[in-house]
């Protein structure tokens, strides 16, 4: 968080705490904010399930497309 996202790099994290639900976070400079519109927000997810990774990856590509 001390570096956070910049105009050139977007940092997003899917965080599922042991005793809480998952949320997708945008990592800004010294702040975290929940990314709206991610289908797994507020759900208990299996972080070892390939479908979870696929969902995260596909959403990330549309949320923060890369030029390279």
MDTraj code that builds the backbone (N, CA, C; nanometers):
import mdtraj as md
import numpy as np

residues = "UNK UNK UNK UNK UNK UNK UNK UNK UNK UNK UNK UNK UNK UNK UNK UNK UNK UNK UNK UNK UNK UNK UNK UNK UNK UNK UNK UNK UNK UNK UNK UNK UNK UNK UNK UNK UNK UNK UNK UNK UNK UNK UNK UNK UNK UNK UNK UNK UNK UNK UNK UNK UNK UNK UNK UNK UNK UNK UNK UNK UNK UNK UNK UNK UNK UNK UNK UNK".split()
xyz = np.array([
    [0.0819, -0.1197, 0.0000],
    [0.0000, 0.0000, 0.0000],
    [0.0858, 0.1254, 0.0000],
    [0.2083, 0.1163, 0.0472],
    [0.2911, 0.2366, 0.0493],
    [0.3232, 0.2827, -0.0925],
    [0.3237, 0.1913, -0.1883],
    [0.3446, 0.2285, -0.3282],
    [0.2098, 0.2398, -0.3975],
    [0.1284, 0.1364, -0.3889],
    [-0.0064, 0.1373, -0.4449],
    [-0.0087, 0.1440, -0.5959],
    [-0.1280, 0.1564, -0.6496],
    [-0.1455, 0.1666, -0.7937],
    [-0.0963, 0.3015, -0.8425],
    [-0.0568, 0.3031, -0.9682],
    [-0.0119, 0.4268, -1.0324],
    [-0.0877, 0.4424, -1.1632],
    [-0.0558, 0.5459, -1.2392],
    [-0.1201, 0.5629, -1.3692],
    [-0.0784, 0.4532, -1.4659],
    [0.0323, 0.3843, -1.4381],
    [0.0828, 0.2789, -1.5255],
    [0.0526, 0.1374, -1.4768],
    [0.0252, 0.1213, -1.3480],
    [0.0042, -0.0115, -1.2893],
    [-0.1159, -0.0081, -1.1954],
    [-0.2112, -0.0991, -1.2182],
    [-0.3254, -0.1159, -1.1279],
    [-0.3044, -0.2419, -1.0461],
    [-0.3175, -0.2298, -0.9157],
    [-0.3024, -0.3440, -0.8266],
    [-0.4389, -0.3779, -0.7683],
    [-0.4833, -0.5008, -0.7937],
    [-0.6073, -0.5505, -0.7351],
    [-0.5772, -0.6819, -0.6643],
    [-0.6478, -0.7049, -0.5539],
    [-0.6233, -0.8224, -0.4712],
    [-0.7566, -0.8859, -0.4343],
    [-0.7678, -1.0158, -0.4571],
    [-0.8831, -1.0901, -0.4076],
    [-0.8429, -1.1461, -0.2724],
    [-0.9080, -1.0959, -0.1669],
    [-0.8687, -1.1293, -0.0301],
    [-0.9850, -1.2003, 0.0383],
    [-0.9604, -1.3241, 0.0780],
    [-1.0591, -1.4028, 0.1500],
    [-1.0005, -1.4380, 0.2858],
    [-1.0437, -1.3676, 0.3889],
    [-0.9947, -1.3935, 0.5245],
    [-1.0498, -1.5264, 0.5752],
    [-0.9810, -1.5862, 0.6673],
    [-1.0199, -1.7157, 0.7223],
    [-1.1611, -1.7124, 0.7799],
    [-1.1932, -1.6076, 0.8533],
    [-1.3217, -1.6015, 0.9231],
    [-1.4154, -1.4942, 0.8672],
    [-1.3989, -1.4604, 0.7394],
    [-1.4816, -1.3566, 0.6787],
    [-1.4996, -1.3894, 0.5306],
    [-1.5778, -1.3102, 0.4617],
    [-1.6046, -1.3317, 0.3201],
    [-1.4958, -1.2685, 0.2338],
    [-1.4956, -1.3034, 0.1066],
    [-1.3973, -1.2499, 0.0120],
    [-1.4446, -1.1165, -0.0442],
    [-1.3483, -1.0332, -0.0805],
    [-1.3740, -0.9093, -0.1525],
    [-1.2562, -0.8812, -0.2439],
    [-1.2856, -0.8163, -0.3553],
    [-1.1811, -0.7706, -0.4461],
    [-1.1488, -0.6267, -0.4095],
    [-1.0212, -0.6007, -0.3837],
    [-0.9774, -0.4675, -0.3416],
    [-0.8876, -0.4038, -0.4467],
    [-0.9058, -0.2748, -0.4652],
    [-0.8146, -0.1924, -0.5431],
    [-0.7158, -0.1340, -0.4441],
    [-0.5866, -0.1517, -0.4698],
    [-0.4834, -0.1024, -0.3797],
    [-0.4358, 0.0324, -0.4314],
    [-0.4768, 0.1374, -0.3610],
    [-0.4308, 0.2713, -0.3938],
    [-0.3117, 0.3064, -0.3062],
    [-0.2670, 0.4268, -0.3169],
    [-0.1558, 0.4701, -0.2329],
    [-0.2080, 0.4950, -0.0924],
    [-0.1692, 0.4060, 0.0000],
    [-0.2083, 0.4107, 0.1403],
    [-0.3572, 0.3911, 0.1650],
    [-0.4260, 0.3194, 0.0726],
    [-0.5674, 0.2918, 0.0940],
    [-0.6110, 0.1671, 0.0163],
    [-0.7133, 0.1036, 0.0687],
    [-0.7792, -0.0087, 0.0017],
    [-0.9238, 0.0291, -0.0216],
    [-0.9773, -0.0065, -0.1375],
    [-1.1196, 0.0151, -0.1609],
    [-1.1753, -0.1073, -0.2325],
    [-1.2965, -0.1451, -0.1955],
    [-1.3615, -0.2599, -0.2572],
    [-1.4016, -0.2233, -0.3998],
    [-1.3684, -0.3121, -0.4926],
    [-1.4040, -0.2930, -0.6332],
    [-1.5486, -0.3368, -0.6513],
    [-1.6328, -0.2451, -0.6918],
    [-1.7745, -0.2743, -0.7120],
    [-1.7933, -0.3569, -0.8392],
    [-1.8922, -0.4440, -0.8376],
    [-1.9279, -0.5190, -0.9561],
    [-1.8635, -0.6560, -0.9692],
    [-1.7745, -0.6924, -0.8762],
    [-1.7114, -0.8238, -0.8823],
    [-1.8066, -0.9265, -0.8224],
    [-1.8361, -1.0314, -0.8970],
    [-1.9419, -1.1255, -0.8588],
    [-1.9144, -1.2027, -0.7302],
    [-1.7889, -1.2158, -0.6902],
    [-1.7582, -1.2922, -0.5689],
    [-1.7484, -1.2052, -0.4426],
    [-1.7654, -1.0746, -0.4552],
    [-1.7630, -0.9874, -0.3368],
    [-1.8696, -1.0315, -0.2381],
    [-1.8322, -1.0438, -0.1133],
    [-1.9270, -1.0790, -0.0084],
    [-1.9592, -1.2267, -0.0008],
    [-1.8867, -1.3077, -0.0764],
    [-1.9099, -1.4522, -0.0780],
    [-1.7948, -1.5240, -0.0079],
    [-1.8239, -1.6428, 0.0419],
    [-1.7184, -1.7316, 0.0902],
    [-1.6724, -1.8111, -0.0311],
    [-1.5455, -1.7993, -0.0685],
    [-1.4967, -1.8644, -0.1899],
    [-1.3871, -1.9650, -0.1574],
    [-1.3710, -2.0604, -0.2465],
    [-1.2632, -2.1578, -0.2372],
    [-1.1465, -2.1027, -0.3177],
    [-1.0434, -2.0544, -0.2510],
    [-0.9300, -1.9932, -0.3190],
    [-0.8459, -2.0950, -0.3953],
    [-0.8700, -2.2239, -0.3743],
    [-0.7990, -2.3277, -0.4477],
    [-0.8741, -2.3759, -0.5710],
    [-0.9924, -2.3226, -0.5949],
    [-1.0746, -2.3626, -0.7085],
    [-1.0285, -2.2879, -0.8339],
    [-0.9971, -2.3587, -0.9419],
    [-0.9550, -2.2910, -1.0647],
    [-1.0591, -2.1920, -1.1176],
    [-1.1871, -2.2163, -1.0923],
    [-1.2909, -2.1228, -1.1370],
    [-1.2812, -1.9881, -1.0652],
    [-1.2357, -1.9890, -0.9409],
    [-1.2151, -1.8634, -0.8679],
    [-1.1054, -1.7820, -0.9358],
    [-0.9964, -1.8471, -0.9715],
    [-0.8865, -1.7797, -1.0417],
    [-0.9333, -1.7284, -1.1771],
    [-1.0090, -1.8093, -1.2494],
    [-1.0589, -1.7685, -1.3801],
    [-1.1504, -1.6470, -1.3674],
    [-1.2410, -1.6477, -1.2702],
    [-1.3320, -1.5358, -1.2464],
    [-1.2528, -1.4085, -1.2157],
    [-1.1544, -1.4205, -1.1272],
    [-1.0691, -1.3068, -1.0902],
    [-0.9943, -1.2527, -1.2122],
    [-0.9375, -1.3429, -1.2922],
    [-0.8579, -1.3026, -1.4081],
    [-0.9435, -1.2348, -1.5143],
    [-1.0570, -1.2930, -1.5458],
    [-1.1441, -1.2336, -1.6480],
    [-1.1976, -1.0977, -1.6042],
    [-1.2364, -1.0855, -1.4773],
    [-1.2845, -0.9565, -1.4282],
    [-1.1706, -0.8544, -1.4305],
    [-1.0522, -0.8963, -1.3886],
    [-0.9375, -0.8056, -1.3874],
    [-0.9030, -0.7529, -1.5253],
    [-0.9152, -0.8382, -1.6266],
    [-0.8868, -0.7946, -1.7637],
    [-0.9848, -0.6880, -1.8104],
    [-1.1090, -0.6985, -1.7688],
    [-1.2070, -0.5978, -1.8097],
    [-1.2001, -0.4729, -1.7215],
    [-1.1662, -0.4919, -1.5934],
    [-1.1607, -0.3800, -1.4995],
    [-1.0385, -0.2913, -1.5241],
    [-0.9255, -0.3535, -1.5504],
    [-0.8004, -0.2785, -1.5685],
    [-0.7225, -0.3379, -1.6858],
    [-0.7703, -0.3144, -1.8090],
    [-0.7017, -0.3732, -1.9246],
    [-0.5586, -0.3219, -1.9384],
    [-0.4723, -0.4104, -1.9845],
    [-0.3308, -0.3760, -1.9999],
    [-0.2992, -0.3516, -2.1475],
    [-0.2044, -0.2624, -2.1714],
    [-0.1586, -0.2373, -2.3063],
    [-0.0541, -0.3399, -2.3511],
    [0.0081, -0.4051, -2.2544],
    [0.1141, -0.5028, -2.2850],
    [0.0953, -0.6254, -2.2018],
])
top = md.Topology()
chain = top.add_chain()
for i, resn in enumerate(residues, 1):
    res = top.add_residue(resn, chain, resSeq=i)
    for name in ("N", "CA", "C"):
        top.add_atom(name, md.element.get_by_symbol(name[0]), res)
traj = md.Trajectory(xyz[None], top)
